[in-house]
Amino acid sequence: MCGILGTVIHEGSEPLRSTLIGGLRAVEYRGYDSSGVAVLGSDGVMLSKRAGKISVLEDYLGEEPLVGSVGLGHTRWATHGEPNDVNSHPHQDNHETITLVHNGIIENYSELKLGLIAKGIHFHSETDTEVVANLIGYLYENEYPGNLIDAVRHACRQLKGSFSLVIMARDNPRMLIGVRQQMPLLVGHGKHASYLGSDVTAFLSMTRDVTYLEDGEMAVLDHDTVRFIDIATGKQIEKKRERVDWDIEQAQKGGFDTFMLKEIHEQPQVLRQMLERYLPSPAEPVYLPGLDEFFEDHDTRLISLVGCGTAWHACKVGRYVLEGLAKIPCRVEYAHEAQYHFAPIDDSAVTIAISQSGETADTLGAVKAQKALGSRSIAICNVVGSSLTRIADFTLYTTAGPEISVASTKAFTCQLTMLYLMGLWLAERNGSLDPDELRRLKAELIAIPDKMAAILHSKKQIDRLARVYRQVNHMYFLGRGLSYPVAMEGALKLKEISYVHAEGYAGGEMKHGAIALIEPGFPSCILAPQSPLLEKMVANMEEILARKGEVMVLTNNPDRFSQYDVHVFSFPDCPQLYSPLLMSLPLQLFAYYSAMLRGCDIDQPRNLAKSVVVE
Ligand code: F6R
């Protein structure tokens, strides 16, 4: 997730600083670990890039106005290589002919890089992007001299993965090329300049007239004309202009009212990307580079999962997943408990610390404490280069992209997905699962993002349920097995953004005390995925109904509930193992709509902060 933009002035040159820096600020929410700009002026290309926020780049630029005819900019969310000055975009080829910015991941970059090294090309960064710059540069110089369009087209045909690119050439001071392949890119048609952006926000203060690129399409901005070309055939295509009627603030949230709603909606896409990266096909092994070396010669006898809040709920799901798939005993502790409670642990253990931010003080403390006792550590983390990734022995990145809303949503489902991937990876390595079953589970995991998208299409039903429960002050969320931590997460979401008191309970625990609160009208949400425990959840529900409690059910077996006077939200069929992924979405939406109805500040709930860096 990076923000990119580019601009071509139709005639002459002008200071591009405010266009580029202003545009980058508007897409900063997409990534903010480093940024850079490049302009093509009378003295050639001037390139400036810096690790850190855009303000660091601004300080570095000083009073420089960035005069040029063509310019591009990038704000990065690192994927390949840590966020430092060298890995920041823009990148150039060896001869500094091509300058480009990139959003996405080039999956076959290592292979392409080896081919380019064999041709005598040197690399300075750890990025996949520098490979693209050199590939285009090589083709432009050797195979398509003077034809930037064909050089870019033929380079793109060699790239695998998801990417959008904005490219300029030193000897072509009036041309900018944009390509799109599974990463957003659109053209802005201004009066005196044309634009390319990963988001309309990148150039919204200049123009609202846009053309959206589709996958496999290229836009060629040349003086005041814009042409669209099919990358595969090279043929020109006609595309329509559209007028955007967003204001800047809305657009920064991608057109959603809040970052939380936007992030809820991003889940199918981020999971799809994550799976494309780590599990491209059910026929292939799960691809978690480096994990082999981590586990080599390690006789792992215990996995200790630690985290806080939502991440702790992911740990709880992770226990069922890793014990079920990899057959390795697991224990789960709150990180703040684990750091002071020295439960027996030694060098036969692996600590898995889960954190979106990678900066949670309690989680850092738990990892340090368990490392001191001999345990090796893995971070499951969303933020590249964060403290947790620096102290852990190994990191698995969740690639959820920046999560801005305080209430965690997409980071949670990405954490679960990484635990599933790790479970499948360990099962394959340890031979703890029948190969046919393993393959089936991989295929079912790959199918999850589409099922999530289907749930989002039914969000109005959840809105209606939130209206039914708009007056309540308390609510139970009940689940068993894998659904128990999901029930706790559903309760936490409702609590933190709508301020309704909610408790997540294990269904079997109800009758040991909590049932005392059930009275006519007391609401409970029953998590009842199709599983061997379904009938036990039906029994819990009956106990509540017998006391005239109100019940809402999440299930993928709605027929089982048709005879009851309950509200049912039905989600798509899936193996029980993956039901936490699908049940999380309606629970997030329920909390969201409940908070909206109560007029709460969704993205910045009271008393909370996104990153809890104190104990
Ligand atoms: C809840 C939430 C918090 C965090 C917790 C850990 O929506 O966001 O409970 O999950 O503070 O934060 P990270 O994952 O950054 O360690």
Residues whose N, C-alpha, C, O or C-beta is under 5 A from the ligand:
A	BS01	F6R	C308 G309 T310 A311 I354 S355 Q356 S357 G358 T360 V406 A407 S408 K610 V612
